[in-house]
Amino acid sequence: MHITEPLPGERRARLVFGLDWRAYPLKERKDGRARYAEDFSATHYVEMPVGDVVLGGFCAPDDADLKRVRLYSGAARVAMLERVRSRPAVLVLMQDGQRVHLVYVVRGAVNNDEVLGVAQAQKRRDEIAQQCRRQGVALVVLAAGEAVAPGDEPFQTVELLALKKAGKIARVPAGVPNAVVFLLAAGVGIFAIREAVSVFSPPALPANAQPTWTQQYEKAVRNEFAVPAPMASQLAPQIIESVAALDSNRWGWQFRDATCPPSGYCALSYTRMGGTFDDFARNAPASMRPLTFDRSGRSLGARGPAVPEVATVVAAQSRAWPGEQQLIDRLQTPAQQLSTRPFELKSFGYSVQIGASQPLINTPPPARERHGPLIRAGTWEIDGYRWQAPLLERLPPNMTLQTLTVSLDTAAPEELGKVGIRFIAKGKYYVVQ
């Protein structure tokens, strides 16, 4: 276990990494917490609900570490980030001096919360990547730190500071667990019944009924929409405009791209064009910090604009969603259908890719079981230039935005002066079968 230095702006707050995590039923939270606290000899815990279970992290900090401070679980804050919860598997690596905090989250649940050396972290990273390949799970790696190899996306530790009250670690309450009380009462009751009615045989316990297909489907729908998914038609154009409004050149550094999740902050990247790290660090405003400098000296990263809050896609609005073929006809047949002058869009590289929709659960419905319309999910990607962003405002309400990359394109068509702001938007869409 490792406790970090005081958090910026919160002298009494600390993040803790390296907790022991276990899952237990939501209805038996008190008993599960007491059982695992005893197993780990833990004095403190943190809990976060994930579906029908509770995920508990346990630790035993020294009394000296608890004086006039508030402890928060760093892994819990990582798992609560929108761009982490919305993906099947995410591995986050954060360098802290000679240590690396490793947090591996699967479907919103913390699987690994470790504090390792740089070499050990790379080894664990390879092991987790191999495990995901064997299981067929798409893994996204987020990395922060000069000693950590780059990941699929950059990670800014400042993202954890936005969740100021999340993941608070509390002392394990003392007392007798409900399970112990229940067992004692049950023992007394059974003894009395046996003495009074010994001639009767106790009835057999009923077998646990398996959930029906409809119940499984309803649970899959709840899990699918548990994490708020912003409407692409509202969020994508706003992000593009906020990034395009940034200065393309700052203190000898040229804007390269911005990677934006569905919530939180965008991550900016700059390329050196004659400036120095000291120039950028000296002039950068507080809103762009913290800064990350590449050891090659050719690039740096900074915090970008905040992602605005917009309306979300919810299952209750499924009746207003267009069908899958309607979606394809509207967006992709031809790919520039949204424009009144489609021949111009093709020459400027506007393209739409739509993946086939898949059911939310792999098991088909039984032939004799009646059910209503079923929701299916698919993926989409739209590439284009800033001036084509108004086309995104016409996207139907069943399309969500997961990631948006905005970059400076120095190979743009001559009509744009050979320099343009290019975007790549990706997300999911939902249709009713």
C-alpha positions as CSV (number, residue, x, y, z in Angstrom):
1,M,0.0,0.0,0.0
2,H,1.2,3.5,-0.8
3,I,-0.2,6.9,0.3
4,T,0.5,9.8,-2.1
5,E,1.6,13.3,-1.2
6,P,-1.1,15.9,-0.5
7,L,-3.4,16.6,-3.5
8,P,-3.2,19.9,-5.2
9,G,-5.6,22.4,-3.5
10,E,-6.4,19.9,-0.7
11,R,-3.6,19.7,1.8
12,R,-5.4,17.1,4.0
13,A,-6.4,14.8,1.2
14,R,-4.3,11.8,0.1
15,L,-4.8,9.0,-2.5
16,V,-4.1,5.4,-1.5
17,F,-3.1,2.7,-3.9
18,G,-2.6,-1.0,-3.3
19,L,-5.8,-2.0,-1.6
20,D,-7.1,-5.6,-1.4
21,W,-10.4,-5.8,-3.4
22,R,-13.2,-8.3,-3.1
23,A,-16.9,-8.4,-4.4
24,Y,-19.8,-9.5,-2.2
25,P,-23.7,-9.3,-2.6
26,L,-25.3,-6.0,-2.2
27,K,-27.9,-7.4,0.2
28,E,-25.2,-8.8,2.4
29,R,-23.0,-5.8,2.4
30,K,-22.4,-5.6,6.1
31,D,-21.6,-9.3,6.5
32,G,-19.3,-9.3,3.5
33,R,-17.5,-6.2,4.6
34,A,-16.9,-7.7,8.1
35,R,-15.8,-11.0,6.7
36,Y,-13.2,-9.6,4.3
37,A,-12.0,-7.0,6.8
38,E,-11.2,-9.9,9.2
39,D,-9.5,-11.9,6.4
40,F,-7.2,-9.0,5.4
41,S,-6.7,-7.7,9.0
42,A,-8.0,-4.4,7.7
43,T,-9.0,-1.4,9.7
44,H,-10.3,0.7,6.9
45,Y,-12.4,0.1,3.7
46,V,-14.0,1.8,0.7
47,E,-17.0,0.5,-1.2
48,M,-18.5,1.1,-4.6
49,P,-21.6,-0.7,-6.1
50,V,-21.2,-2.4,-9.4
51,G,-24.4,-3.9,-10.7
52,D,-25.9,-6.4,-8.2
53,V,-22.7,-6.6,-6.1
54,V,-20.6,-4.3,-3.9
55,L,-16.9,-4.0,-4.6
56,G,-14.9,-3.4,-1.4
57,G,-11.3,-2.3,-1.0
58,F,-9.5,-3.0,2.3
59,C,-6.4,-1.7,3.9
60,A,-4.7,-1.1,7.3
61,P,-2.9,2.2,7.3
62,D,-0.7,3.2,10.3
63,D,-2.1,5.5,12.9
64,A,0.6,8.0,12.0
65,D,-0.8,8.1,8.4
66,L,-4.3,9.0,9.7
67,K,-3.5,12.2,11.7
68,R,-5.5,15.1,10.3
69,V,-5.8,13.7,6.8
70,R,-8.5,12.2,4.6
71,L,-7.7,9.1,2.6
72,Y,-9.3,8.3,-0.8
73,S,-8.9,5.2,-2.9
74,G,-7.0,6.1,-6.2
75,A,-8.3,2.8,-7.8
76,A,-11.9,3.6,-7.0
77,R,-11.6,7.1,-8.6
78,V,-10.0,5.5,-11.7
79,A,-12.9,3.0,-12.0
80,M,-15.5,5.8,-11.6
81,L,-14.1,7.8,-14.6
82,E,-16.6,7.8,-17.5
83,R,-14.1,6.8,-20.1
84,V,-13.0,3.8,-17.9
85,R,-16.5,2.6,-17.0
86,S,-17.7,2.7,-20.6
87,R,-15.1,0.2,-21.8
88,P,-14.8,-3.6,-21.3
89,A,-11.3,-3.5,-19.9
90,V,-9.0,-0.6,-19.0
91,L,-5.4,-0.7,-17.7
92,V,-4.2,2.6,-16.1
93,L,-0.5,3.1,-15.4
94,M,0.6,6.2,-13.4
95,Q,4.2,7.0,-12.5
96,D,4.9,8.5,-9.1
97,G,8.6,8.9,-8.7
98,Q,10.2,5.5,-8.7
99,R,6.8,3.8,-8.3
100,V,4.1,3.0,-10.8
101,H,0.4,2.8,-9.7
102,L,-1.3,0.0,-11.7
103,V,-5.1,-0.1,-11.8
104,Y,-6.8,-2.7,-14.0
105,V,-10.6,-2.2,-14.3
106,V,-13.0,-4.8,-16.0
107,R,-16.5,-3.6,-16.7
108,G,-16.3,-0.9,-14.0
109,A,-14.9,-3.3,-11.3
110,V,-11.4,-3.0,-9.9
111,N,-9.5,-6.2,-10.6
112,N,-5.9,-5.1,-9.8
113,D,-4.7,-2.3,-7.6
114,E,-1.0,-2.5,-7.3
115,V,2.1,-0.4,-6.4
116,L,5.1,-1.6,-8.5
117,G,8.5,-0.7,-9.7
118,V,8.9,0.4,-13.3
119,A,10.2,-3.0,-14.5
120,Q,7.5,-4.9,-12.5
121,A,4.8,-2.7,-14.0
122,Q,5.9,-3.4,-17.5
123,K,5.8,-7.2,-16.8
124,R,2.3,-7.0,-15.2
125,R,1.2,-4.9,-18.2
126,D,2.3,-7.7,-20.6
127,E,0.6,-10.3,-18.5
128,I,-2.7,-8.5,-18.4
129,A,-2.5,-7.8,-22.2
130,Q,-2.0,-11.6,-22.8
131,Q,-4.8,-12.5,-20.5
132,C,-7.2,-10.1,-22.4
133,R,-6.1,-11.6,-25.7
134,R,-6.9,-15.1,-24.5
135,Q,-10.3,-14.1,-23.2
136,G,-11.1,-12.0,-26.3
137,V,-11.6,-8.8,-24.3
138,A,-10.6,-5.5,-25.9
139,L,-8.0,-3.8,-23.6
140,V,-7.4,-0.1,-23.6
141,V,-4.1,1.1,-21.9
142,L,-4.0,4.6,-20.4
143,A,-0.5,5.7,-19.4
144,A,1.1,8.7,-17.6
145,G,4.7,9.3,-16.8
146,E,8.1,9.5,-18.6
147,A,9.2,6.1,-17.4
148,V,6.0,4.4,-18.5
149,A,5.7,3.2,-22.1
150,P,2.9,5.1,-24.1
151,G,-0.5,3.6,-24.0
152,D,-3.4,3.6,-26.4
153,E,-4.5,7.0,-25.0
154,P,-2.8,9.5,-22.7
155,F,-3.9,9.8,-19.1
156,Q,-3.8,12.9,-17.0
157,T,-3.6,12.3,-13.3
158,V,-5.6,15.6,-12.9
159,E,-8.6,13.6,-13.9
160,L,-8.6,12.0,-10.5
161,L,-8.8,15.4,-8.8
162,A,-12.2,16.2,-10.4
163,L,-13.9,13.5,-8.2
164,K,-13.1,15.2,-4.9
165,K,-15.5,13.3,-2.7
166,A,-15.3,9.9,-4.5
167,G,-13.6,6.9,-3.1
168,K,-13.4,8.1,0.6
169,I,-11.8,5.5,2.9
170,A,-13.6,4.9,6.2
171,R,-12.9,2.9,9.3
172,V,-14.4,-0.6,9.4
173,P,-17.3,-0.4,11.9
174,A,-17.1,-2.6,15.0
175,G,-19.8,-4.9,15.9
176,V,-21.2,-8.4,15.5
177,P,-22.0,-9.2,11.8
178,N,-25.6,-9.9,10.9
179,A,-24.6,-13.4,9.7
180,V,-23.4,-14.3,13.2
181,V,-26.6,-13.1,14.8
182,F,-28.7,-14.9,12.2
183,L,-26.8,-18.1,12.7
184,L,-27.2,-18.0,16.5
185,A,-30.9,-17.3,16.2
186,A,-31.4,-19.9,13.5
187,G,-29.6,-22.5,15.7
188,V,-31.8,-21.8,18.7
189,G,-34.9,-21.9,16.5
190,I,-33.9,-25.2,14.8
191,F,-33.2,-26.9,18.1
192,A,-36.6,-25.8,19.5
193,I,-38.4,-27.0,16.5
194,R,-36.7,-30.4,16.5
195,E,-37.6,-30.9,20.2
196,A,-41.2,-29.9,19.7
197,V,-42.0,-31.5,16.4
198,S,-39.4,-34.3,16.1
199,V,-41.9,-36.6,14.3
200,F,-42.0,-34.5,11.2
201,S,-39.3,-34.4,8.6
202,P,-38.2,-31.0,7.5
203,P,-39.3,-30.0,4.0
204,A,-36.7,-30.0,1.3
205,L,-35.3,-26.6,0.3
206,P,-36.5,-25.4,-3.0
207,A,-33.9,-25.3,-5.8
208,N,-32.7,-21.9,-6.9
209,A,-34.8,-20.9,-9.9
210,Q,-32.7,-19.9,-12.9
211,P,-33.5,-16.4,-14.3
212,T,-35.6,-16.4,-17.5
213,W,-34.3,-15.2,-20.8
214,T,-36.4,-12.0,-20.4
215,Q,-34.8,-11.4,-16.9
216,Q,-31.3,-11.8,-18.4
217,Y,-32.1,-9.4,-21.2
218,E,-33.5,-6.8,-18.9
219,K,-30.4,-7.0,-16.7
220,A,-28.2,-6.6,-19.9
221,V,-30.2,-3.5,-20.8
222,R,-29.7,-2.0,-17.3
223,N,-25.9,-2.7,-17.4
224,E,-25.6,-1.3,-21.0
225,F,-27.2,2.1,-20.0
226,A,-25.8,2.2,-16.4
227,V,-23.1,4.6,-17.5
228,P,-24.6,7.8,-19.0
229,A,-23.9,7.9,-22.8
230,P,-24.0,11.5,-24.3
231,M,-25.8,12.1,-27.6
232,A,-23.2,12.4,-30.3
233,S,-25.4,15.1,-32.1
234,Q,-25.1,17.4,-29.1
235,L,-21.6,16.7,-27.8
236,A,-19.4,16.2,-30.8
237,P,-20.0,19.7,-32.4
238,Q,-19.4,21.4,-29.1
239,I,-16.1,19.7,-28.5
240,I,-14.9,20.4,-32.0
241,E,-15.6,24.1,-31.7
242,S,-14.0,24.4,-28.2
243,V,-10.8,22.7,-29.4
244,A,-10.7,24.6,-32.7
245,A,-10.9,27.9,-30.6
246,L,-7.5,27.1,-29.0
247,D,-4.4,28.8,-30.3
248,S,-2.6,26.6,-32.8
249,N,0.8,27.9,-31.8
250,R,1.9,28.6,-28.2
251,W,5.4,29.7,-27.1
252,G,7.2,27.8,-29.9
253,W,4.9,24.7,-29.8
254,Q,2.3,23.8,-32.4
255,F,-1.0,22.1,-31.5
256,R,-1.1,18.5,-32.8
257,D,-4.3,16.9,-31.5
258,A,-6.8,16.6,-28.7
259,T,-8.3,13.4,-27.5
260,C,-11.6,13.9,-25.7
261,P,-13.6,11.3,-23.6
262,P,-17.3,11.5,-23.2
263,S,-16.8,13.4,-19.9
264,G,-14.0,15.0,-17.9
265,Y,-11.3,16.9,-19.8
266,C,-9.7,16.6,-23.3
267,A,-6.0,15.7,-23.4
268,L,-3.9,18.1,-25.7
269,S,-0.7,17.2,-27.5
270,Y,1.8,19.7,-28.9
271,T,4.8,19.4,-31.2
272,R,8.0,21.4,-30.7
273,M,8.5,24.1,-33.3
274,G,11.5,25.9,-31.9
275,G,10.3,26.4,-28.3
276,T,11.5,24.8,-25.1
277,F,9.8,23.0,-22.2
278,D,10.7,25.9,-19.9
279,D,9.0,28.3,-22.3
280,F,5.8,26.3,-22.2
281,A,5.9,25.6,-18.5
282,R,6.5,29.2,-17.6
283,N,3.6,30.6,-19.7
284,A,1.0,27.8,-19.5
285,P,-2.1,28.8,-17.5
286,A,-3.3,26.8,-14.5
287,S,-6.2,25.4,-16.7
288,M,-3.6,23.5,-18.9
289,R,-1.8,21.9,-16.0
290,P,-0.5,19.3,-15.2
291,L,1.9,19.2,-18.1
292,T,3.7,16.1,-19.3
293,F,7.0,16.3,-21.3
294,D,8.2,13.6,-23.6
295,R,11.8,12.6,-23.0
296,S,12.6,12.9,-26.7
297,G,12.1,16.7,-26.4
298,R,9.8,16.8,-29.4
299,S,6.3,16.7,-27.8
300,L,4.4,17.6,-24.7
301,G,0.9,17.0,-23.2
302,A,-1.5,19.4,-21.4
303,R,-5.0,19.4,-20.1
304,G,-7.5,20.6,-22.6
305,P,-11.0,22.1,-22.3
306,A,-13.7,20.5,-20.2
307,V,-16.2,18.2,-21.9
308,P,-19.6,19.8,-21.6
309,E,-22.6,17.9,-20.2
310,V,-25.4,17.2,-22.7
311,A,-28.5,15.0,-23.0
312,T,-27.9,11.2,-22.9
313,V,-29.2,8.3,-24.8
314,V,-31.6,6.2,-22.7
315,A,-33.5,3.0,-23.3
316,A,-36.8,4.6,-22.5
317,Q,-36.6,6.6,-25.8
318,S,-36.2,3.5,-27.9
319,R,-39.5,4.1,-29.7
320,A,-38.1,7.2,-31.3
321,W,-35.0,5.5,-32.6
322,P,-34.7,4.8,-36.3
323,G,-34.1,1.2,-37.4
324,E,-30.7,-0.1,-38.5
325,Q,-31.4,0.1,-42.2
326,Q,-32.9,3.6,-41.8
327,L,-29.7,4.6,-40.0
328,I,-27.5,3.3,-42.8
329,D,-29.6,4.9,-45.5
330,R,-29.5,8.2,-43.7
331,L,-25.7,8.3,-43.0
332,Q,-23.9,6.0,-45.4
333,T,-25.9,5.5,-48.6
334,P,-24.1,7.4,-50.0
335,A,-21.6,8.3,-47.2
336,Q,-22.3,12.0,-47.7
337,Q,-26.1,11.8,-47.7
338,L,-26.4,14.5,-45.0
339,S,-25.1,17.2,-47.4
340,T,-27.2,19.0,-50.0
341,R,-24.1,19.0,-52.3
342,P,-22.7,15.5,-51.7
343,F,-20.1,15.6,-54.5
344,E,-18.1,18.2,-52.6
345,L,-18.0,16.1,-49.4
346,K,-16.4,13.1,-51.0
347,S,-13.5,15.2,-52.3
348,F,-12.9,16.5,-48.8
349,G,-12.6,13.1,-47.2
350,Y,-15.9,12.9,-45.2
351,S,-16.6,9.3,-44.5
352,V,-19.0,7.2,-42.3
353,Q,-18.4,3.7,-41.1
354,I,-21.1,1.7,-39.5
355,G,-20.6,-1.7,-37.9
356,A,-23.4,-4.3,-37.9
357,S,-25.5,-4.3,-34.7
358,Q,-25.2,-7.1,-32.2
359,P,-27.7,-8.3,-29.5
360,L,-27.0,-7.3,-25.9
361,I,-26.9,-11.0,-24.9
362,N,-25.5,-13.9,-27.0
363,T,-28.4,-16.3,-26.2
364,P,-31.3,-16.0,-28.6
365,P,-34.8,-15.7,-27.1
366,P,-36.7,-19.0,-26.7
367,A,-39.3,-19.7,-29.3
368,R,-42.1,-20.0,-26.8
369,E,-41.1,-17.0,-24.6
370,R,-43.0,-13.9,-25.5
371,H,-41.1,-10.6,-25.5
372,G,-41.3,-7.1,-26.9
373,P,-38.9,-5.2,-29.2
374,L,-35.3,-6.0,-28.5
375,I,-32.4,-3.4,-28.3
376,R,-29.3,-4.1,-30.3
377,A,-26.0,-2.2,-30.3
378,G,-23.4,-1.4,-32.9
379,T,-20.4,0.9,-33.5
380,W,-19.8,3.8,-35.8
381,E,-17.0,6.2,-36.9
382,I,-17.2,9.5,-38.8
383,D,-14.2,11.3,-40.1
384,G,-14.2,14.8,-41.5
385,Y,-13.1,18.5,-41.2
386,R,-14.3,21.2,-38.8
387,W,-16.5,22.9,-41.4
388,Q,-18.4,19.6,-41.7
389,A,-19.1,19.5,-38.0
390,P,-22.7,20.9,-38.5
391,L,-23.5,17.6,-40.2
392,L,-23.0,15.9,-36.8
393,E,-25.8,18.0,-35.4
394,R,-28.2,16.0,-37.7
395,L,-27.2,12.6,-36.3
396,P,-30.2,10.7,-34.9
397,P,-30.8,10.5,-31.1
398,N,-29.8,6.8,-30.9
399,M,-26.0,7.5,-31.5
400,T,-23.7,8.0,-28.5
401,L,-20.2,9.5,-28.5
402,Q,-17.3,7.5,-26.9
403,T,-14.2,9.3,-28.1
404,L,-13.4,12.3,-30.3
405,T,-10.0,13.2,-31.7
406,V,-9.4,16.6,-33.1
407,S,-6.1,17.2,-35.0
408,L,-4.3,19.8,-37.1
409,D,-4.1,18.4,-40.6
410,T,-1.3,20.0,-42.6
411,A,-2.2,17.9,-45.7
412,A,-5.7,19.3,-46.1
413,P,-7.1,20.0,-49.6
414,E,-6.0,23.2,-51.4
415,E,-9.5,24.6,-50.9
416,L,-8.8,24.8,-47.2
417,G,-5.4,26.3,-47.7
418,K,-3.6,22.9,-47.1
419,V,-4.2,23.3,-43.4
420,G,-7.4,22.2,-41.6
421,I,-8.9,21.0,-38.4
422,R,-9.8,17.3,-38.8
423,F,-11.9,15.2,-36.5
424,I,-12.5,11.5,-35.9
425,A,-15.6,10.7,-33.9
426,K,-16.4,7.2,-32.6
427,G,-19.3,5.8,-30.6
428,K,-22.1,3.4,-30.4
429,Y,-25.6,3.3,-31.8
430,Y,-28.7,1.5,-30.6
431,V,-31.6,0.1,-32.7
432,V,-34.7,-1.9,-31.9
433,Q,-35.4,-5.2,-33.6
